[in-house]
Amino acid sequence: MRVLYAGNGPLALKILSWLSDQPIQLAGLVVHPEDRGLNAEELVRQSCLPDDAVFQGDRMRDPETTSRIGALKPDLLLSIHFGYILPDIILDLPPQGCVNLHPGYLPYTRGTYPNVWSIVDDTPAGVTLHYMDRGIDTGDLIARREVEILPTDTGHSLYDRLQKAEFELFLDTWPQLLDGQPPRSPQNPEEGSQHRKRDVDSIDCIDLDDTYRAGDLIDILRARTFPPYKGAYFLHEGRRIYLRLELAEEDSDEPEENGQ
């Protein structure tokens, strides 16, 4: 099987490394530009591919790029945290389809920041392997796994656990992908939720003159706690003051206040 691999970030690097021991031929690699992604150089080194088989994600609509990718004749495209929308000519290219690993429990949290919106919207969190179509995370489901949202979770801690679940789901489903006969079930387009990258702007600014339900405010603050990145904030004399929430479960062995 000839695989075209489109990846970004640590999980993409981890899976690509694991695939090096599998009975496949890596036909090509697509990465994010260095200033718009993570681990691009490491992915290129891990792939051991020649320069003419490595592509930039922001050039996927360029006719020369699509022509070169077509010449590779991939059987399957794997997308691991890849942030660019693939053009139709690429989606239609691999006979075994294009498969994406998504850190959300589809049909919930389609799009960006699924770790954030699962907390804020109180919808199921999880991970999904699915076929790619012309929509945003709307393709047929192959496999999915729910991940519990803990009361002490932040956006950061939930994201870390989602990545672990993604890796496990991929390994468990890989034999079916390799066989070319994975299960598939269509999504109901009327179900679930979808968010775009800019949607977090609507929750990040905490209006000090507004009224919030306590639980809703806590969920926003913990969902947007992802150090070292900035998240929720309030304005003071025109300047942003950023907020992070630290949560800790009660320790039964911890002495009460004043030694009581």
C-alpha positions in Angstrom: 0.0 0.0 0.0 1.3 3.4 -1.0 0.5 6.1 1.6 0.5 9.8 1.3 0.9 11.2 4.8 -0.3 14.7 5.7 0.7 15.6 9.3 1.5 18.3 11.8 2.6 18.2 15.4 3.9 15.6 17.9 1.1 13.0 17.3 1.7 13.0 13.6 5.4 12.4 14.2 4.7 9.6 16.7 2.3 7.8 14.2 4.7 8.3 11.3 7.5 6.7 13.3 5.2 3.8 14.2 4.3 3.3 10.5 7.9 2.9 9.6 7.7 -0.7 10.8 4.5 -1.4 8.9 4.2 -3.1 5.5 3.5 0.1 3.6 5.4 2.3 1.2 5.4 6.0 2.2 4.8 7.7 -1.2 4.8 11.3 -0.1 4.6 13.7 2.8 2.7 16.9 3.3 3.7 19.2 6.2 2.8 22.7 7.4 5.2 25.5 6.7 7.7 26.0 9.6 6.0 29.2 10.8 2.5 27.7 10.8 2.9 24.3 12.3 4.9 22.0 14.5 7.5 19.3 14.0 7.8 19.8 10.2 11.6 19.2 10.1 11.3 16.1 12.3 8.5 14.7 10.1 10.7 15.2 7.0 13.6 13.5 8.6 11.5 10.6 9.8 10.0 10.1 6.4 13.4 9.6 4.7 11.8 10.9 1.5 13.5 12.8 -1.3 12.8 16.5 -1.6 10.5 16.0 -4.6 8.2 13.8 -2.5 7.7 16.4 0.3 5.1 19.1 -0.1 3.9 22.2 1.8 0.3 22.3 3.0 -0.2 25.9 1.9 0.5 24.9 -1.7 -1.9 22.0 -2.0 -4.1 23.9 -4.5 -1.2 24.8 -6.8 -1.6 22.9 -10.1 2.1 21.9 -10.2 1.8 20.4 -6.6 -1.3 18.5 -7.3 0.2 17.1 -10.5 3.3 15.9 -8.7 1.2 14.3 -6.0 -0.9 12.6 -8.6 2.2 11.1 -10.1 2.9 9.4 -6.8 -0.2 7.3 -7.2 -1.0 6.9 -3.5 -3.5 4.2 -2.5 -4.5 6.0 0.8 -4.1 9.4 2.3 -3.7 9.7 6.1 -4.3 13.1 7.7 -3.0 13.5 11.3 -3.8 16.9 12.8 -3.3 18.4 9.3 -4.7 21.9 9.3 -5.3 22.6 5.6 -8.4 21.8 3.6 -7.6 19.4 0.8 -8.8 20.3 -2.7 -11.2 18.0 -4.5 -8.5 16.7 -6.9 -6.6 15.4 -3.9 -9.6 14.0 -2.1 -10.6 12.0 -5.2 -7.0 10.7 -5.9 -6.4 7.7 -3.6 -8.6 4.7 -4.5 -8.8 3.7 -0.8 -9.8 7.3 0.2 -8.5 9.9 2.5 -8.7 9.2 6.2 -8.5 11.7 9.0 -7.8 11.3 12.8 -9.8 13.9 14.7 -9.6 14.8 18.4 -13.3 15.1 18.8 -16.2 12.6 19.2 -18.0 13.1 15.9 -20.5 14.3 15.0 -19.8 16.6 18.0 -17.1 19.2 17.9 -16.4 19.2 14.2 -13.8 21.7 13.2 -11.2 23.4 15.5 -10.6 23.3 19.3 -12.7 20.2 20.1 -11.1 20.0 23.5 -12.4 23.5 24.3 -15.9 23.1 23.0 -16.5 19.7 24.6 -16.1 21.5 27.9 -17.8 24.7 27.1 -20.8 23.2 25.3 -21.0 20.1 27.6 -20.9 17.7 24.7 -19.1 14.3 24.5 -15.4 14.4 24.2 -13.5 11.7 22.3 -11.6 10.8 19.2 -12.6 9.7 15.7 -11.1 8.1 12.7 -13.2 9.0 9.6 -13.1 9.4 5.9 -12.7 12.9 4.5 -15.2 14.5 2.2 -15.8 18.0 1.0 -17.2 19.1 4.4 -15.4 19.9 7.7 -15.1 16.6 9.6 -18.4 15.4 8.0 -17.2 12.2 6.3 -18.2 8.6 7.1 -17.1 7.3 10.5 -14.6 4.4 10.7 -14.1 4.2 14.5 -14.5 6.5 17.5 -13.9 6.4 21.2 -15.3 8.6 24.0 -13.0 10.2 26.5 -14.4 11.2 29.9 -14.2 14.9 30.8 -13.0 15.1 34.4 -14.1 17.9 36.8 -10.5 18.9 37.1 -9.8 19.0 33.4 -8.5 22.0 31.6 -8.3 22.4 27.8 -4.6 21.4 28.2 -5.2 18.2 30.3 -8.1 17.1 28.1 -6.1 17.7 24.9 -3.2 15.5 26.3 -5.6 12.7 27.1 -7.3 13.0 23.7 -4.0 12.6 21.9 -3.3 9.5 23.9 -6.7 8.1 22.9 -6.1 9.1 19.2 -2.9 7.1 19.1 -4.6 4.0 20.7 -7.5 4.3 18.3 -5.3 4.5 15.3 -3.3 1.4 16.3 -6.4 -0.6 17.0 -8.0 0.4 13.7 -4.8 0.1 11.6 -5.3 -3.6 10.6 -8.6 -2.7 9.0 -7.1 0.2 7.1 -4.2 -2.0 5.9 -6.7 -4.6 4.8 -8.5 -2.0 2.8 -11.9 -2.9 4.3 -12.5 -0.6 7.3 -16.2 -0.2 8.4 -17.9 3.0 7.5 -21.1 4.6 8.7 -22.4 8.0 7.5 -22.9 10.9 9.8 -26.2 12.7 10.2 -25.5 16.2 9.0 -28.3 17.5 11.3 -26.6 16.2 14.4 -23.6 17.3 16.4 -21.8 20.6 16.4 -19.2 22.6 14.5 -16.9 25.4 15.4 -14.4 27.5 13.4 -11.1 28.9 14.7 -12.5 32.4 15.2 -15.4 31.1 17.4 -13.2 31.1 20.5 -13.0 34.9 20.2 -16.6 35.0 21.3 -15.8 33.4 24.6 -12.3 34.6 25.3 -13.2 38.2 26.4 -14.8 38.1 29.9 -17.0 41.1 30.3 -16.7 42.3 33.9 -20.1 44.0 33.6 -21.9 41.0 32.4 -23.6 38.3 34.3 -22.5 34.7 34.0 -23.7 31.5 35.5 -20.9 30.3 37.7 -20.6 26.9 36.1 -20.5 28.5 32.6 -17.7 30.9 33.6 -15.7 28.1 35.2 -16.0 26.0 32.1 -14.8 28.9 29.8 -11.8 29.6 32.0 -10.8 25.9 32.4 -11.4 25.2 28.7 -9.2 28.1 27.7 -6.4 27.2 30.1 -3.6 25.8 27.9 -0.3 27.2 29.0 1.9 28.7 27.6 -0.8 29.9 25.2 -3.0 32.8 26.0 -6.7 32.2 26.5 -9.6 34.0 28.3 -9.0 37.6 29.5 -10.7 40.7 30.8 -9.9 44.3 30.0 -8.4 46.7 32.5 -7.7 50.3 31.4 -7.6 49.0 27.8 -5.1 46.3 28.5 -5.8 42.5 28.4 -5.4 40.6 31.7 -5.2 36.9 30.9 -6.7 34.3 33.1 -5.8 30.7 33.8 -7.6 28.3 36.1 -6.0 25.8 38.3 -8.2 22.9 39.6 -7.4 20.4 42.2 -9.5 17.6 43.6 -9.9 17.4 47.4 -7.3 15.2 49.1 -9.0 13.3 52.0 -5.6 13.2 53.9 -5.1 17.0 53.6 -5.7 18.7 57.0 -8.5 21.2 57.1 -8.0 24.9 57.5 -6.6 26.0 60.9 -5.7 22.5 61.6 -9.3 21.4 62.3 
